[in-house]
Amino acid sequence: MIDPLFSSAFIMGFIGSGHCIAMCGGIASSLQLASKQSNSFYFVIAYNVGRALSYMLAGALVAGISSHFASQNQVFSLSLSLLSGLFMLLVGLYIMRLGASLQWLEKVGKTLIWQHLVKLNKFLLPINSLPKAVGYGALWGWLPCGLVYSALTWSMTSNNALEGAFVMLCFALGTFPAMITIGIGAQKLHKFINHSWTRLFLGSLLIWYGIYLIIIATDKLVH
């Protein structure tokens, strides 16, 4: 049976891929234009593989650190579960367009991380090889994104670094259909993703799972 945490990460990546298209779709499209038509698809694949690798690295780091402290303190462990549930509620409301955006998280990431990493762009341009495309994707995987940061809070509840990396891999795989099929295919997928009923259904799944995590964590903290 698939862990609900993994399936939730995939759902968030899938439904949030419309946000990914807005933030990174232009990069994927430019890769198609910059490379020869015969291998443009491979450049887009390489870019998204690099992006997924960065997500997995971030997931492994936060899960490795958090699991170390969680193993020594049960209250800390349960607090992470509570935080994960709260963020799942926020993401569910965001997906259903019933709550505020996650821009405040993105501003924090831009200040602490992105403004320093973006300077590495100059070493990867022009993107004229697959390794450079992977590297460029890996760099842009650290672009401030509220959905990515929310997924990272879920990976913090993982038992170890490997599990945390897998949570972020599931999130990345959810974004792949839209990001790899940039163009007509992505537009049709984007229309489906942004349909009100799709957002309500998938958003409600995350909300119910978030409520479940909060109830479990709160019960254990009380008792």
C-alpha positions as CSV (number, residue, x, y, z in Angstrom):
1,M,0.0,0.0,0.0
2,I,1.3,3.5,-1.0
3,D,2.0,5.7,2.0
4,P,-0.6,8.6,2.0
5,L,2.3,11.0,2.4
6,F,3.8,10.0,-0.9
7,S,0.5,10.1,-2.8
8,S,-0.3,13.5,-1.3
9,A,3.1,14.8,-2.4
10,F,2.3,13.6,-5.9
11,I,-1.2,15.1,-5.9
12,M,0.3,18.5,-4.7
13,G,2.9,18.3,-7.5
14,F,0.3,17.5,-10.1
15,I,-2.3,20.0,-9.2
16,G,0.4,22.6,-8.5
17,S,2.0,22.1,-11.9
18,G,0.0,25.0,-13.2
19,H,2.0,27.2,-10.8
20,C,5.2,25.4,-12.1
21,I,4.3,26.3,-15.7
22,A,4.0,29.9,-14.7
23,M,7.3,30.0,-12.9
24,C,9.5,27.6,-15.0
25,G,7.5,26.9,-18.1
26,G,9.3,29.7,-20.0
27,I,12.6,28.0,-19.2
28,A,11.5,24.7,-20.5
29,S,10.1,26.4,-23.7
30,S,13.4,28.2,-24.2
31,L,15.3,25.0,-24.0
32,Q,13.1,23.6,-26.8
33,L,13.8,26.6,-29.0
34,A,17.5,26.8,-28.1
35,S,18.3,23.2,-28.9
36,K,17.9,21.4,-32.2
37,Q,14.3,20.1,-32.8
38,S,15.6,16.5,-32.9
39,N,16.9,16.6,-29.3
40,S,14.9,19.4,-27.7
41,F,12.7,16.8,-25.9
42,Y,15.9,15.4,-24.2
43,F,16.9,18.9,-23.1
44,V,13.5,19.4,-21.4
45,I,13.8,15.9,-19.8
46,A,17.3,16.7,-18.6
47,Y,16.1,20.1,-17.1
48,N,13.3,18.4,-15.2
49,V,15.6,15.6,-13.9
50,G,17.9,18.3,-12.5
51,R,15.0,20.0,-10.9
52,A,13.9,16.7,-9.3
53,L,17.4,16.0,-8.0
54,S,17.4,19.4,-6.2
55,Y,14.0,18.6,-4.7
56,M,15.3,15.2,-3.5
57,L,18.5,16.7,-2.1
58,A,16.5,19.3,-0.1
59,G,14.1,16.6,1.1
60,A,17.0,14.4,2.2
61,L,18.6,17.3,4.1
62,V,15.5,18.5,6.0
63,A,14.4,14.9,6.7
64,G,17.8,13.8,7.8
65,I,18.1,16.7,10.3
66,S,14.6,16.6,11.6
67,S,14.6,12.8,12.0
68,H,17.7,13.0,14.1
69,F,16.1,15.4,16.6
70,A,12.7,13.6,16.4
71,S,14.3,10.3,17.4
72,Q,15.5,12.0,20.6
73,N,12.4,14.0,21.5
74,Q,8.8,12.7,21.0
75,V,7.3,16.2,21.4
76,F,9.5,17.5,18.6
77,S,8.4,14.6,16.4
78,L,4.7,15.2,17.1
79,S,5.2,18.9,16.6
80,L,6.5,18.2,13.1
81,S,3.5,16.0,12.3
82,L,1.3,18.9,13.5
83,L,3.2,21.4,11.3
84,S,2.9,19.0,8.4
85,G,-0.9,18.7,8.9
86,L,-1.3,22.5,9.1
87,F,0.7,23.0,5.9
88,M,-1.4,20.3,4.2
89,L,-4.5,22.3,5.1
90,L,-3.0,25.5,3.8
91,V,-2.1,23.8,0.5
92,G,-5.5,22.2,0.2
93,L,-7.2,25.6,0.7
94,Y,-4.7,27.2,-1.8
95,I,-5.4,24.6,-4.4
96,M,-9.2,25.1,-3.9
97,R,-8.6,28.8,-4.1
98,L,-10.2,29.3,-0.8
99,G,-7.2,30.6,1.1
100,A,-4.4,33.0,0.9
101,S,-1.3,32.4,-1.3
102,L,2.0,31.1,-0.1
103,Q,3.9,34.1,-1.3
104,W,5.2,34.8,2.2
105,L,7.2,31.6,2.1
106,E,8.6,32.5,-1.3
107,K,9.8,35.8,0.0
108,V,11.7,34.1,2.8
109,G,13.3,31.7,0.4
110,K,14.3,34.4,-2.0
111,T,16.0,36.3,0.7
112,L,17.8,33.4,2.4
113,I,18.7,31.2,-0.6
114,W,17.7,32.3,-4.1
115,Q,19.5,35.7,-4.3
116,H,22.8,33.9,-3.7
117,L,22.3,30.8,-6.0
118,V,20.9,32.7,-9.0
119,K,24.5,34.1,-9.5
120,L,25.6,30.6,-10.7
121,N,23.5,31.1,-13.9
122,K,26.5,32.5,-15.7
123,F,28.4,29.2,-15.4
124,L,25.6,27.2,-17.2
125,L,24.8,29.6,-20.1
126,P,24.5,29.0,-22.9
127,I,22.7,25.6,-22.4
128,N,24.3,23.7,-25.3
129,S,24.7,20.2,-23.7
130,L,22.6,17.8,-21.7
131,P,24.8,18.1,-18.6
132,K,24.3,21.8,-18.6
133,A,20.5,21.3,-18.9
134,V,20.6,19.0,-15.9
135,G,22.7,21.6,-14.0
136,Y,20.4,24.4,-15.0
137,G,17.4,22.4,-13.8
138,A,19.1,21.6,-10.5
139,L,19.8,25.3,-10.0
140,W,16.3,26.4,-10.8
141,G,15.0,23.6,-8.5
142,W,15.9,26.0,-5.7
143,L,13.7,28.8,-7.1
144,P,11.5,30.1,-4.2
145,C,8.2,28.3,-4.4
146,G,5.6,28.0,-1.7
147,L,4.4,24.6,-2.9
148,V,7.9,23.2,-2.8
149,Y,8.5,24.5,0.7
150,S,5.2,23.1,1.8
151,A,6.2,19.7,0.4
152,L,9.4,20.0,2.4
153,T,7.5,20.4,5.6
154,W,5.9,17.0,4.8
155,S,9.3,15.4,4.2
156,M,10.4,16.7,7.6
157,T,8.1,14.0,9.1
158,S,9.9,11.2,7.3
159,N,11.8,8.6,9.3
160,N,15.1,9.2,7.5
161,A,16.8,11.1,4.7
162,L,16.0,8.5,2.0
163,E,12.3,8.6,2.8
164,G,12.4,12.4,2.8
165,A,14.1,12.4,-0.7
166,F,11.3,10.0,-1.9
167,V,8.6,12.4,-0.7
168,M,10.1,15.1,-2.8
169,L,10.6,12.7,-5.8
170,C,6.9,12.0,-5.7
171,F,6.2,15.8,-5.7
172,A,8.5,16.3,-8.6
173,L,6.9,13.4,-10.6
174,G,3.6,15.1,-10.1
175,T,4.9,18.2,-11.9
176,F,6.4,16.2,-14.8
177,P,3.3,15.7,-17.1
178,A,2.8,19.5,-17.4
179,M,6.5,20.5,-17.5
180,I,7.5,17.9,-20.0
181,T,4.6,18.5,-22.4
182,I,5.1,22.3,-22.6
183,G,3.0,23.5,-25.5
184,I,-0.4,22.3,-26.7
185,G,-0.4,19.2,-24.4
186,A,0.5,21.3,-21.4
187,Q,-2.3,23.8,-22.2
188,K,-4.9,21.1,-22.2
189,L,-3.5,19.6,-19.0
190,H,-3.4,23.1,-17.5
191,K,-7.1,23.6,-18.4
192,F,-8.0,20.3,-16.7
193,I,-5.9,21.1,-13.6
194,N,-7.5,24.5,-13.2
195,H,-11.1,23.2,-13.6
196,S,-13.0,24.1,-10.4
197,W,-14.1,20.5,-9.8
198,T,-10.6,19.1,-10.2
199,R,-9.3,21.6,-7.7
200,L,-12.1,21.0,-5.2
201,F,-11.7,17.2,-5.4
202,L,-7.9,17.1,-5.1
203,G,-7.7,20.0,-2.6
204,S,-10.3,18.2,-0.4
205,L,-8.1,15.1,-0.3
206,L,-5.2,17.1,1.0
207,I,-7.4,18.8,3.6
208,W,-8.8,15.6,4.9
209,Y,-5.4,14.1,5.2
210,G,-4.1,17.2,6.9
211,I,-7.0,17.0,9.4
212,Y,-6.1,13.4,10.1
213,L,-2.5,14.3,10.8
214,I,-3.5,17.1,13.1
215,I,-5.9,14.9,15.0
216,I,-3.3,12.1,15.5
217,A,-0.6,14.5,16.5
218,T,-2.8,16.5,18.9
219,D,-4.1,13.3,20.5
220,K,-0.6,12.0,21.1
221,L,0.6,15.4,22.5
222,V,-2.3,15.5,24.9
223,H,-1.9,11.9,26.1
